[in-house]
Amino acid sequence: MKRFLTGMIVLTSLLIAPSCSSIPKSAEKKVSDSDAHNTEHQHNMSSDHQGHSMEHKGHEANTKITTQAKLTAPKNLAPNQPVNLVINVQDTAGKSIDKFDNFQEKLMHLIVVRDDLATYAHIHPIYKGNGRFEVSANFSSPGNYSLFSDYKPSGQKEVVSLMQVNIPGSVPLPKNLEKFEKTKVLSNIKVNLNGANKNIQASKEVTLNFDIEDAANNQAIKDLQPYLGERGHLVILKSSSPLAVSDYIHAHALKNSPDGQIEFITSFPQPGTYKLWMQFQRNGKVDTADFWVNVI
């Protein structure tokens, strides 16, 4: 299912402010629809330049309820400046969907990546009622960006909608892939990815085990804190051009993993190269370890 937005709009790697200022008015521009999938545990899942808005229709598998998420941003966008964003969630008739269920302690999770997967942000828009979510973001560099909004209309399963935008300017040259390294050091913490050294086969269940160790002595860290209600969170994207909802996987951590470990069971829908972002919390600080894996 790879129908993608034909118009491009604006966004980039973002650092988010905890609260949102008022959103300046901007003209909306529509883009062609693309599909959204949702499952219980994993998601494989027109333009004038006065303002930027995109919409994406998402299909709820069991009830066939269809939603569309429309993104609106100010008309003048630039890197490294706060950007106030609005996401309106509607049904196909354009009526606002006004009730949402919490999942993983939030009403919406917004994953933002530059299309080369060089940047990543996981942020949480604030619900203002009547289907309207607001968030303030700061994008670090020019380029094309994909935004995966993950939300749960009341009484339904999770829905993933895809929106795409562009930040004008000179796009940074791509860096060489960190060729499938299985260890990352984040300050004084070392994260080892196990279970990905063997061949990963498409559509086959795989366990991904992350060991969290003290970088100084390689001892397991035993004081991890829950993050959004779980021991850790894992977002996976297939390296594709253009990115689509079917490239997106959101895996949930297993309960009762041993101390110093965060485990996930997932599957990769197609062969290819995937990037993983695993997030965990310690001493009130959220860290993100990213890895590449190859799927055959």
Backbone as CSV, one residue per row, in Angstrom:
resi,resn,N_x,N_y,N_z,CA_x,CA_y,CA_z,C_x,C_y,C_z
1,MET,0.838,-1.193,0.000,0.000,0.000,0.000,0.866,1.233,0.000
2,LYS,1.202,1.672,-1.125,2.112,2.793,-1.162,1.528,3.874,-2.047
3,ARG,0.504,4.516,-1.529,0.052,5.728,-2.155,0.614,6.840,-1.323
4,PHE,1.272,7.795,-1.930,1.944,8.798,-1.122,1.533,10.180,-1.540
5,LEU,1.854,11.111,-0.664,1.482,12.491,-0.879,2.284,13.067,-2.019
6,THR,1.596,13.589,-3.041,2.298,14.081,-4.204,2.817,15.480,-3.999
7,GLY,2.261,16.229,-3.108,2.794,17.552,-2.829,3.744,17.457,-1.673
8,MET,4.689,18.328,-1.593,5.627,18.326,-0.488,5.411,19.562,0.357
9,ILE,5.568,19.420,1.663,5.423,20.546,2.561,6.565,20.534,3.543
10,VAL,6.456,21.198,4.646,7.647,21.473,5.390,7.745,20.810,6.742
11,LEU,8.913,20.336,7.101,9.253,19.853,8.429,10.653,19.285,8.484
12,THR,11.123,18.987,9.713,12.482,18.495,9.878,12.694,17.882,11.243
13,SER,13.947,17.447,11.532,14.257,16.831,12.811,13.894,17.789,13.923
14,LEU,13.114,17.338,14.939,12.591,18.344,15.816,12.843,18.073,17.275
15,LEU,13.051,19.180,17.956,13.095,19.180,19.406,11.867,19.930,19.847
16,ILE,11.128,19.358,20.810,9.827,19.922,21.050,9.763,20.686,22.350
17,ALA,8.987,21.758,22.339,8.743,22.514,23.562,7.647,21.832,24.341
18,PRO,7.662,21.923,25.659,6.653,21.218,26.447,5.271,21.793,26.304
19,SER,5.122,23.026,25.897,3.794,23.580,25.712,3.739,24.288,24.383
20,CYS,2.523,24.570,23.913,2.346,25.115,22.578,1.806,26.525,22.667
21,SER,2.429,27.419,21.942,1.878,28.753,21.832,0.779,28.745,20.798
22,SER,0.099,29.862,20.664,-0.995,29.903,19.709,-0.469,29.685,18.312
23,ILE,-1.270,29.072,17.452,-0.866,28.716,16.113,-1.242,29.834,15.163
24,PRO,-0.285,30.443,14.457,-0.643,31.487,13.516,-1.444,30.927,12.369
25,LYS,-2.341,31.732,11.819,-3.155,31.296,10.705,-2.279,31.082,9.489
26,SER,-2.592,30.050,8.724,-1.889,29.827,7.478,-2.829,29.153,6.514
27,ALA,-2.631,29.402,5.247,-3.454,28.752,4.240,-3.130,27.277,4.222
28,GLU,-4.106,26.442,3.838,-3.898,25.013,3.835,-3.655,24.537,2.412
29,LYS,-2.798,23.536,2.283,-2.647,22.935,0.982,-2.814,21.447,1.102
30,LYS,-3.576,20.880,0.229,-3.909,19.475,0.301,-2.974,18.667,-0.581
31,VAL,-2.768,17.419,-0.162,-1.927,16.519,-0.899,-2.709,15.245,-1.120
32,SER,-2.312,14.440,-2.080,-3.046,13.209,-2.341,-3.019,12.300,-1.130
33,ASP,-4.037,11.434,-1.009,-4.178,10.555,0.144,-3.199,9.399,0.062
34,SER,-2.838,8.847,1.234,-2.093,7.595,1.286,-2.647,6.742,2.405
35,ASP,-2.463,5.425,2.293,-3.123,4.497,3.216,-2.459,4.459,4.567
36,ALA,-3.256,4.172,5.603,-2.725,3.918,6.942,-3.234,2.579,7.396
37,HIS,-2.336,1.770,7.973,-2.702,0.482,8.554,-2.667,0.598,10.049
38,ASN,-3.368,-0.295,10.722,-3.149,-0.436,12.151,-3.406,-1.861,12.554
39,THR,-2.585,-2.348,13.490,-2.767,-3.664,14.076,-2.642,-3.507,15.571
40,GLU,-2.835,-4.589,16.298,-2.834,-4.451,17.739,-1.451,-4.140,18.276
41,HIS,-0.404,-4.719,17.719,0.916,-4.564,18.325,1.943,-3.956,17.405
42,GLN,1.614,-3.785,16.112,2.639,-3.297,15.213,1.962,-2.635,14.045
43,HIS,2.572,-1.556,13.528,2.009,-0.824,12.410,2.920,-0.982,11.224
44,ASN,2.402,-1.660,10.185,3.166,-1.770,8.961,2.456,-0.886,7.975
45,MET,2.649,-0.728,9.559,1.759,0.297,9.239,2.266,0.987,8.127
46,SER,-1.549,19.908,-2.568,-1.653,20.862,-3.597,-1.217,22.211,-3.220
47,SER,-0.485,22.737,-3.786,0.334,23.555,-2.963,0.534,24.957,-3.479
48,ASP,-0.071,25.907,-2.757,0.428,27.259,-2.860,1.413,27.397,-1.725
49,HIS,2.205,28.447,-1.705,3.232,28.543,-0.679,2.855,29.527,0.405
50,GLN,1.566,29.786,0.579,1.145,30.652,1.675,1.157,29.898,2.986
51,GLY,0.940,28.613,2.930,0.941,27.814,4.147,1.082,26.373,3.761
52,HIS,1.124,25.492,4.762,1.437,24.107,4.477,0.488,23.212,5.263
53,SER,-0.210,22.364,4.545,-1.102,21.424,5.198,-1.175,20.175,4.365
54,MET,-1.196,19.016,5.024,-1.327,17.774,4.299,-2.301,16.884,5.014
55,GLU,-2.941,16.031,4.267,-3.842,15.108,4.920,-3.574,13.700,4.452
56,HIS,-3.935,12.765,5.330,-3.694,11.370,5.033,-4.867,10.567,5.560
57,LYS,-5.422,9.708,4.737,-6.540,8.892,5.178,-6.023,7.588,5.747
58,GLY,-6.535,7.245,6.924,-6.138,6.009,7.570,-7.336,5.100,7.725
59,HIS,-7.156,3.815,7.465,-8.272,2.871,7.508,-8.186,2.022,8.758
60,GLU,-9.257,1.963,9.504,-9.330,1.128,10.702,-9.768,-0.263,10.253
61,ALA,-8.931,-1.257,10.518,-9.078,-2.557,9.878,-10.404,-3.247,10.180
62,ASN,-10.822,-3.261,11.449,-11.982,-4.056,11.807,-13.300,-3.386,11.456
63,THR,-13.420,-2.098,11.690,-14.708,-1.429,11.524,-14.795,-0.643,10.233
64,LYS,-13.700,-0.571,9.491,-13.655,0.150,8.231,-13.926,1.637,8.401
65,ILE,-13.765,2.136,9.622,-13.841,3.575,9.830,-12.593,4.204,9.235
66,THR,-12.776,5.273,8.507,-11.655,5.925,7.847,-11.431,7.286,8.463
67,THR,-10.172,7.593,8.731,-9.821,8.888,9.286,-8.843,9.582,8.355
68,GLN,-8.762,10.886,8.513,-7.740,11.649,7.809,-7.113,12.627,8.794
69,ALA,-5.798,12.694,8.756,-5.064,13.613,9.613,-4.510,14.723,8.738
70,LYS,-4.851,15.943,9.056,-4.456,17.094,8.250,-3.493,17.958,9.047
71,LEU,-2.323,18.179,8.485,-1.278,18.960,9.143,-1.259,20.377,8.596
72,THR,-1.210,21.358,9.498,-1.104,22.763,9.104,0.074,23.394,9.834
73,ALA,0.884,24.144,9.071,2.060,24.810,9.629,2.106,26.240,9.120
74,PRO,2.855,27.123,9.783,3.002,28.494,9.292,3.582,28.511,7.881
75,LYS,3.379,29.629,7.195,3.767,29.685,5.785,5.265,29.811,5.589
76,ASN,5.971,30.452,6.490,7.413,30.647,6.328,8.157,29.719,7.273
77,LEU,8.776,28.688,6.708,9.461,27.688,7.526,10.954,27.739,7.262
78,ALA,11.711,27.540,8.314,13.165,27.563,8.211,13.735,26.620,9.257
79,PRO,14.929,26.082,9.022,15.535,25.209,10.019,15.894,25.959,11.293
80,ASN,15.944,25.215,12.387,16.402,25.744,13.682,15.568,26.907,14.188
81,GLN,14.275,26.871,13.904,13.351,27.855,14.446,12.114,27.131,14.966
82,PRO,11.544,27.592,16.081,10.331,26.946,16.583,9.210,27.019,15.547
83,VAL,8.527,25.910,15.367,7.427,25.816,14.406,6.201,25.289,15.135
84,ASN,5.107,26.029,15.080,3.854,25.589,15.687,3.046,24.803,14.657
85,LEU,2.711,23.577,15.011,2.007,22.676,14.107,0.625,22.359,14.652
86,VAL,-0.328,22.179,13.741,-1.670,21.736,14.092,-1.974,20.477,13.297
87,ILE,-2.498,19.459,13.966,-2.974,18.252,13.300,-4.455,18.111,13.616
88,ASN,-5.288,18.122,12.578,-6.721,17.927,12.731,-7.089,16.535,12.245
89,VAL,-7.765,15.776,13.100,-8.185,14.417,12.757,-9.678,14.446,12.449
90,GLN,-10.033,13.964,11.261,-11.414,14.025,10.777,-11.814,12.685,10.185
91,ASP,-13.127,12.526,9.980,-13.573,11.388,9.185,-13.567,11.786,7.713
92,THR,-13.959,10.871,6.852,-13.859,11.149,5.419,-14.829,12.219,4.954
93,ALA,-15.838,12.516,5.759,-16.774,13.586,5.411,-16.270,14.942,5.886
94,GLY,-15.119,14.972,6.535,-14.561,16.228,7.025,-15.037,16.605,8.412
95,LYS,-15.760,15.702,9.084,-16.231,15.971,10.439,-15.146,15.595,11.440
96,SER,-14.926,16.454,12.410,-13.883,16.210,13.399,-14.188,14.973,14.234
97,ILE,-13.164,14.174,14.482,-13.262,13.069,15.434,-12.822,13.621,16.778
98,ASP,-13.730,13.663,17.731,-13.441,14.425,18.950,-13.104,13.581,20.163
99,LYS,-13.150,12.256,20.061,-12.844,11.417,21.215,-11.731,10.443,20.858
100,PHE,-10.738,10.395,21.741,-9.583,9.527,21.545,-9.279,8.794,22.845
101,ASP,-8.724,7.599,22.719,-8.315,6.829,23.885,-6.819,7.008,24.109
102,ASN,-6.430,7.050,25.378,-5.018,7.031,25.716,-4.415,5.688,25.366
103,PHE,-3.225,5.677,24.808,-2.438,4.461,24.734,-0.980,4.842,24.934
104,GLN,-0.297,4.036,25.706,1.056,4.363,26.143,1.094,5.777,26.731
105,GLU,0.074,6.070,27.528,-0.022,7.276,28.351,-0.224,8.563,27.565
106,LYS,-0.465,8.487,26.253,-0.673,9.683,25.453,-1.826,9.470,24.482
107,LEU,-2.419,10.601,24.026,-3.473,10.524,23.022,-2.916,10.453,21.605
108,MET,-1.726,10.968,21.395,-1.091,10.885,20.081,0.418,10.821,20.239
109,HIS,1.026,9.936,19.464,2.475,9.868,19.332,2.816,10.329,17.915
110,LEU,3.752,11.251,17.808,4.146,11.766,16.500,5.624,11.441,16.280
111,ILE,5.888,10.648,15.253,7.247,10.269,14.889,7.635,11.078,13.655
112,VAL,8.738,11.802,13.750,9.187,12.670,12.656,10.593,12.254,12.246
113,VAL,10.764,11.953,10.969,12.079,11.574,10.458,12.349,12.331,9.171
114,ARG,13.608,12.690,8.978,13.980,13.134,7.643,13.977,11.904,6.747
115,ASP,13.668,12.084,5.466,13.411,10.924,4.628,14.621,10.032,4.416
116,ASP,15.835,10.551,4.706,17.011,9.686,4.643,17.256,8.956,5.963
117,LEU,16.342,9.131,6.922,16.382,8.494,8.243,17.568,8.965,9.093
118,ALA,18.125,10.127,8.742,19.251,10.663,9.504,18.810,11.345,10.786
119,THR,17.557,11.770,10.870,17.059,12.435,12.075,15.798,11.733,12.559
120,TYR,15.537,11.892,13.847,14.393,11.200,14.465,13.904,12.010,15.648
121,ALA,12.604,12.095,15.809,12.002,12.672,17.013,10.694,11.955,17.305
122,HIS,10.454,11.706,18.572,9.214,11.090,19.051,8.601,12.080,20.039
123,ILE,7.517,12.729,19.620,6.924,13.794,20.426,5.429,13.566,20.582
124,HIS,4.796,14.383,21.418,3.415,14.130,21.805,2.593,15.412,21.708
125,PRO,1.855,15.568,20.609,0.978,16.735,20.482,-0.047,16.787,21.605
126,ILE,-0.448,18.007,21.937,-1.429,18.239,23.006,-2.810,18.367,22.395
127,TYR,-3.772,17.645,22.970,-5.129,17.667,22.430,-5.871,18.897,22.925
128,LYS,-6.456,19.639,21.982,-7.188,20.861,22.282,-8.694,20.707,22.134
129,GLY,-9.154,19.512,21.772,-10.575,19.282,21.574,-10.983,19.405,20.121
130,ASN,-12.141,18.815,19.797,-12.719,18.897,18.457,-11.753,18.376,17.388
131,GLY,-10.995,17.336,17.734,-10.101,16.706,16.779,-8.800,17.438,16.535
132,ARG,-8.502,18.491,17.284,-7.350,19.346,17.023,-6.220,19.056,18.018
133,PHE,-5.038,18.750,17.480,-3.829,18.557,18.265,-2.833,19.654,17.902
134,GLU,-2.082,20.131,18.899,-1.081,21.166,18.660,0.260,20.739,19.253
135,VAL,1.323,21.162,18.585,2.656,20.849,19.079,3.623,21.893,18.516
136,SER,4.659,22.198,19.276,5.692,23.124,18.834,6.979,22.345,18.599
137,ALA,7.584,22.546,17.434,8.750,21.761,17.046,9.849,22.665,16.532
138,ASN,11.061,22.141,16.582,12.214,22.858,16.044,12.957,21.900,15.122
139,PHE,13.033,22.224,13.840,13.637,21.341,12.856,15.071,21.771,12.559
140,SER,15.967,20.828,12.548,17.392,21.154,12.577,18.007,21.433,11.222
141,SER,17.454,20.903,10.145,18.118,21.037,8.849,17.100,20.973,7.724
142,PRO,17.452,21.505,6.538,16.536,21.405,5.393,16.360,19.955,4.957
143,GLY,15.294,19.713,4.213,15.064,18.389,3.654,13.602,18.006,3.664
144,ASN,13.323,16.866,3.073,11.977,16.296,3.088,11.801,15.449,4.345
145,TYR,10.646,15.615,4.983,10.367,14.909,6.239,9.044,14.165,6.155
146,SER,9.004,13.031,6.847,7.775,12.258,6.992,7.361,12.256,8.453
147,LEU,6.047,12.474,8.683,5.482,12.505,10.030,4.468,11.383,10.142
148,PHE,4.705,10.481,11.069,3.795,9.369,11.324,3.028,9.682,12.609
149,SER,1.743,10.004,12.481,0.916,10.264,13.665,0.212,8.975,14.043
150,ASP,0.349,8.608,15.296,-0.130,7.332,15.827,-1.157,7.663,16.907
151,TYR,-2.429,7.320,16.665,-3.493,7.729,17.571,-4.589,6.668,17.581
152,LYS,-5.530,6.821,18.496,-6.532,5.774,18.726,-7.904,6.419,18.907
153,PRO,-8.677,6.536,17.834,-10.045,7.027,18.015,-10.781,6.182,19.051
154,SER,-11.613,6.814,19.846,-12.257,6.135,20.972,-12.961,4.863,20.523
155,GLY,-12.626,3.758,21.200,-13.247,2.482,20.914,-12.665,1.742,19.739
156,GLN,-11.660,2.319,19.078,-11.067,1.682,17.906,-9.631,1.262,18.227
157,LYS,-9.017,0.579,17.270,-7.607,0.243,17.400,-6.764,1.432,16.939
158,GLU,-5.464,1.317,17.137,-4.567,2.401,16.763,-4.580,2.625,15.250
159,VAL,-4.442,3.866,14.870,-4.373,4.253,13.466,-3.081,5.016,13.248
160,VAL,-2.417,4.755,12.140,-1.212,5.494,11.768,-1.513,6.285,10.507
161,SER,-1.269,7.580,10.555,-1.431,8.439,9.390,-0.078,9.037,9.020
162,LEU,0.146,9.181,7.738,1.416,9.700,7.234,1.219,11.076,6.613
163,MET,2.055,12.021,7.009,2.076,13.363,6.435,3.511,13.677,6.052
164,GLN,3.685,14.419,4.987,5.034,14.710,4.501,5.183,16.201,4.251
165,VAL,6.344,16.745,4.638,6.598,18.161,4.450,8.050,18.396,4.055
166,ASN,8.337,19.611,3.635,9.680,19.960,3.204,10.139,21.233,3.888
167,ILE,11.362,21.217,4.391,11.999,22.428,4.904,12.945,22.929,3.810
168,PRO,12.753,24.145,3.342,13.577,24.624,2.237,15.024,24.847,2.662
169,GLY,15.907,24.781,1.692,17.315,25.021,1.945,18.174,23.925,1.352
170,SER,19.448,24.027,1.573,20.409,23.061,1.054,20.418,21.820,1.933
171,VAL,20.042,20.697,1.355,19.930,19.457,2.124,21.330,18.915,2.428
172,PRO,21.594,18.546,3.669,22.914,17.999,4.008,23.226,16.755,3.185
173,LEU,24.493,16.581,2.845,24.898,15.383,2.123,24.713,14.160,3.010
174,PRO,24.266,13.049,2.426,24.067,11.850,3.245,25.374,11.315,3.780
175,LYS,25.309,10.799,5.001,26.475,10.164,5.601,26.434,8.673,5.296
176,ASN,27.599,8.051,5.354,27.630,6.609,5.180,26.840,5.941,6.299
177,LEU,26.128,4.887,5.946,25.402,4.137,6.965,26.384,3.624,8.014
178,GLU,25.966,3.712,9.271,26.756,3.109,10.340,26.570,1.605,10.189
179,LYS,27.416,1.009,9.410,27.154,-0.296,8.851,26.843,-1.356,9.890
180,PHE,25.595,-1.369,10.275,25.052,-2.471,11.048,25.846,-2.722,12.332
181,GLU,26.304,-1.633,12.953,26.933,-1.765,14.259,25.904,-2.277,15.263
182,LYS,26.353,-3.047,16.214,25.442,-3.616,17.205,25.695,-3.081,18.607
183,THR,26.552,-2.062,18.732,26.801,-1.423,20.021,26.790,0.080,19.852
184,LYS,26.083,0.765,20.736,26.075,2.215,20.773,26.386,2.672,22.193
185,VAL,27.229,3.697,22.289,27.555,4.277,23.591,26.913,5.651,23.666
186,LEU,26.073,5.839,24.674,25.364,7.093,24.905,25.849,7.648,26.237
187,SER,26.774,8.580,26.180,27.353,9.120,27.403,27.958,7.973,28.213
188,ASN,27.393,7.666,29.369,27.965,6.614,30.216,27.192,5.306,30.121
189,ILE,26.339,5.174,29.102,25.519,3.964,28.937,25.885,3.296,27.615
190,LYS,26.025,1.985,27.655,26.278,1.209,26.442,25.065,0.339,26.142
191,VAL,24.630,0.372,24.889,23.474,-0.413,24.462,23.950,-1.412,23.416
192,ASN,23.709,-2.687,23.676,24.056,-3.753,22.739,22.789,-4.352,22.162
193,LEU,22.739,-4.473,20.844,21.603,-5.118,20.175,21.950,-6.572,19.923
194,ASN,21.195,-7.462,20.543,21.369,-8.896,20.325,20.193,-9.434,19.519
195,GLY,20.380,-10.566,18.903,19.290,-11.184,18.153,19.214,-10.705,16.730
196,ALA,20.087,-9.750,16.333,20.064,-9.265,14.957,21.340,-9.652,14.222
197,ASN,22.219,-10.424,14.870,23.436,-10.847,14.194,23.155,-11.973,13.206
198,LYS,22.183,-12.784,13.522,21.797,-13.832,12.582,20.940,-13.218,11.482
199,ASN,20.703,-13.989,10.445,19.889,-13.500,9.342,18.460,-13.272,9.803
200,ILE,17.943,-12.084,9.512,16.541,-11.770,9.803,15.752,-11.975,8.520
201,GLN,14.723,-12.778,8.592,13.921,-13.074,7.413,12.626,-12.287,7.447
202,ALA,12.250,-11.765,6.293,11.008,-11.004,6.191,9.828,-11.881,6.576
203,SER,8.881,-11.262,7.292,7.618,-11.894,7.704,7.805,-12.994,8.745
204,LYS,9.017,-13.156,9.270,9.266,-14.130,10.327,9.432,-13.408,11.657
205,GLU,8.817,-13.956,12.695,8.925,-13.341,14.011,10.364,-13.369,14.497
206,VAL,10.806,-12.264,15.070,12.170,-12.170,15.570,12.156,-11.476,16.924
207,THR,13.041,-11.910,17.829,13.205,-11.262,19.117,14.426,-10.349,19.060
208,LEU,14.216,-9.098,19.402,15.302,-8.125,19.467,15.546,-7.811,20.941
209,ASN,16.750,-8.082,21.389,17.104,-7.940,22.800,18.175,-6.867,22.917
210,PHE,17.880,-5.833,23.705,18.832,-4.752,23.934,19.378,-4.872,25.354
211,ASP,20.696,-5.048,25.475,21.360,-5.059,26.768,21.770,-3.628,27.111
212,ILE,21.413,-3.163,28.300,21.741,-1.815,28.759,22.796,-1.940,29.837
213,GLU,24.000,-1.429,29.565,25.125,-1.633,30.469,25.785,-0.313,30.829
214,ASP,26.477,-0.333,31.956,27.344,0.778,32.333,28.557,0.754,31.410
215,ALA,28.818,1.857,30.713,29.908,1.876,29.744,31.271,1.703,30.406
216,ALA,31.389,2.039,31.690,32.684,1.969,32.364,33.071,0.549,32.755
217,ASN,32.070,-0.268,33.153,32.415,-1.594,33.663,31.638,-2.736,33.017
218,ASN,30.787,-2.415,32.031,30.006,-3.423,31.300,29.039,-4.202,32.188
219,GLN,28.687,-3.631,33.335,27.711,-4.272,34.205,26.290,-3.851,33.822
220,ALA,25.353,-4.778,33.963,23.961,-4.486,33.617,23.426,-3.346,34.476
221,ILE,22.727,-2.431,33.851,22.085,-1.330,34.571,20.726,-1.804,35.059
222,LYS,20.501,-1.706,36.365,19.316,-2.303,36.969,18.294,-1.277,37.445
223,ASP,18.528,0.005,37.153,17.606,1.028,37.651,16.896,1.767,36.513
224,LEU,16.595,1.052,35.418,15.814,1.657,34.347,14.421,2.012,34.863
225,GLN,13.890,3.094,34.362,12.555,3.550,34.751,11.566,3.329,33.609
226,PRO,10.283,3.139,33.921,9.297,3.040,32.841,9.275,4.311,32.005
227,TYR,9.122,4.151,30.714,8.967,5.278,29.801,7.649,5.118,29.062
228,LEU,6.723,6.070,29.305,5.380,5.988,28.733,4.726,4.655,29.062
229,GLY,4.953,4.202,30.292,4.271,3.010,30.776,4.941,1.696,30.433
230,GLU,6.071,1.729,29.727,6.746,0.491,29.345,8.235,0.602,29.651
231,ARG,8.915,-0.531,29.610,10.349,-0.510,29.877,11.116,0.187,28.750
232,GLY,10.602,0.097,27.546,11.235,0.767,26.421,10.285,0.819,25.242
233,HIS,10.654,1.617,24.246,9.850,1.754,23.037,10.745,1.585,21.825
234,LEU,10.209,0.959,20.800,10.982,0.687,19.595,10.173,1.081,18.373
235,VAL,10.728,2.010,17.586,10.166,2.394,16.296,11.129,1.928,15.216
236,ILE,10.578,1.331,14.168,11.375,0.790,13.067,10.835,1.349,11.762
237,LEU,11.737,1.763,10.872,11.339,2.233,9.551,12.209,1.576,8.491
238,LYS,11.559,1.136,7.436,12.283,0.604,6.281,12.837,1.764,5.471
239,SER,14.063,1.644,5.019,14.668,2.674,4.179,14.046,2.588,2.792
240,SER,13.166,3.530,2.477,12.409,3.517,1.232,12.318,4.927,0.680
241,SER,12.017,5.028,-0.594,11.806,6.326,-1.219,10.643,6.219,-2.192
242,PRO,9.525,6.879,-1.874,9.253,7.643,-0.658,8.858,6.724,0.492
243,LEU,8.937,7.243,1.725,8.459,6.498,2.872,6.946,6.358,2.813
244,ALA,6.447,5.244,3.325,5.008,4.977,3.334,4.624,4.380,4.674
245,VAL,3.326,4.357,4.952,2.850,3.790,6.221,3.284,2.337,6.373
246,SER,3.346,1.602,5.257,3.735,0.191,5.322,5.187,0.007,5.743
247,ASP,5.979,1.085,5.753,7.376,1.008,6.199,7.520,1.172,7.705
248,TYR,6.432,1.477,8.394,6.464,1.865,9.812,6.075,0.698,10.712
249,ILE,6.886,0.446,11.735,6.609,-0.577,12.744,6.805,0.047,14.115
250,HIS,5.848,-0.140,14.989,5.961,0.313,16.381,5.820,-0.924,17.266
251,ALA,6.929,-1.359,17.839,6.931,-2.577,18.652,6.817,-2.220,20.127
252,HIS,6.253,-3.130,20.899,6.040,-2.931,22.331,6.978,-3.842,23.122
253,ALA,7.529,-3.310,24.182,8.476,-4.077,24.997,7.763,-5.204,25.726
254,LEU,8.471,-6.325,25.846,7.942,-7.444,26.616,7.965,-7.110,28.103
255,LYS,6.992,-7.635,28.805,6.951,-7.458,30.256,7.951,-8.403,30.913
256,ASN,8.425,-8.007,32.082,9.227,-8.884,32.934,10.528,-9.346,32.284
257,SER,11.147,-8.487,31.485,12.479,-8.811,30.974,13.484,-8.753,32.128
258,PRO,14.582,-9.470,32.023,15.594,-9.425,33.094,16.131,-8.014,33.282
259,ASP,16.677,-7.746,34.464,17.298,-6.449,34.725,18.360,-6.152,33.672
260,GLY,18.378,-4.915,33.221,19.379,-4.511,32.246,19.084,-4.923,30.829
261,GLN,17.889,-5.448,30.583,17.517,-5.843,29.234,16.155,-5.272,28.865
262,ILE,16.008,-4.966,27.581,14.710,-4.579,27.025,14.498,-5.441,25.794
263,GLU,13.409,-6.185,25.773,13.167,-7.160,24.708,11.898,-6.800,23.937
264,PHE,11.952,-7.053,22.643,10.813,-6.826,21.759,10.665,-8.029,20.835
265,ILE,9.424,-8.407,20.550,9.145,-9.390,19.507,8.412,-8.668,18.389
266,THR,8.916,-8.797,17.174,8.303,-8.101,16.047,8.563,-8.904,14.793
267,SER,8.181,-8.361,13.644,8.525,-8.949,12.356,8.670,-7.822,11.348
268,PHE,9.447,-8.086,10.325,9.710,-7.114,9.279,8.953,-7.552,8.026
269,PRO,8.084,-6.701,7.479,7.178,-7.159,6.422,7.845,-7.492,5.101
270,GLN,8.961,-6.833,4.776,9.600,-7.024,3.479,11.114,-7.066,3.642
271,PRO,11.812,-7.681,2.694,13.276,-7.582,2.710,13.718,-6.133,2.521
272,GLY,14.907,-5.823,3.029,15.434,-4.477,2.856,16.245,-4.046,4.054
273,THR,16.638,-2.780,4.047,17.399,-2.187,5.142,16.454,-1.381,6.030
274,TYR,16.537,-1.596,7.325,15.661,-0.946,8.293,16.503,-0.212,9.331
275,LYS,15.950,0.894,9.831,16.579,1.585,10.951,15.699,1.456,12.179
276,LEU,16.335,1.196,13.327,15.641,1.016,14.598,16.021,2.153,15.537
277,TRP,15.025,2.685,16.234,15.264,3.652,17.303,14.649,3.081,18.576
278,MET,15.497,2.745,19.543,15.024,2.191,20.809,15.212,3.243,21.894
279,GLN,14.124,3.538,22.609,14.152,4.566,23.644,13.895,3.959,25.010
280,PHE,14.617,4.483,26.012,14.462,4.015,27.383,14.764,5.181,28.313
281,GLN,14.420,5.011,29.586,14.566,6.104,30.543,15.350,5.647,31.777
282,ARG,16.248,6.556,32.212,16.997,6.335,33.443,17.253,7.682,34.100
283,ASN,17.032,7.749,35.385,17.238,8.993,36.144,16.475,10.165,35.532
284,GLY,15.290,9.874,35.035,14.444,10.920,34.467,14.843,11.386,33.082
285,LYS,15.845,10.779,32.495,16.332,11.173,31.165,16.040,10.079,30.157
286,VAL,15.449,10.466,29.011,15.151,9.526,27.941,16.316,9.508,26.962
287,ASP,16.840,8.325,26.689,17.915,8.147,25.707,17.379,7.375,24.504
288,THR,18.011,7.607,23.361,17.634,6.929,22.123,18.870,6.291,21.511
289,ALA,18.805,4.982,21.289,19.883,4.253,20.615,19.362,3.803,19.257
290,ASP,20.107,4.122,18.195,19.651,3.763,16.849,20.593,2.734,16.217
291,PHE,19.990,1.841,15.433,20.726,0.750,14.800,20.148,0.502,13.404
292,TRP,21.000,-0.027,12.519,20.548,-0.515,11.214,20.560,-2.027,11.216
293,VAL,19.573,-2.640,10.560,19.572,-4.087,10.356,19.204,-4.383,8.903
294,ASN,19.650,-5.530,8.450,19.321,-5.967,7.096,18.376,-7.157,7.170
295,VAL,17.336,-7.136,6.365,16.320,-8.190,6.361,16.304,-8.837,4.993
296,ILE,16.358,-10.173,4.971,16.412,-10.906,3.706,15.075,-11.574,3.392
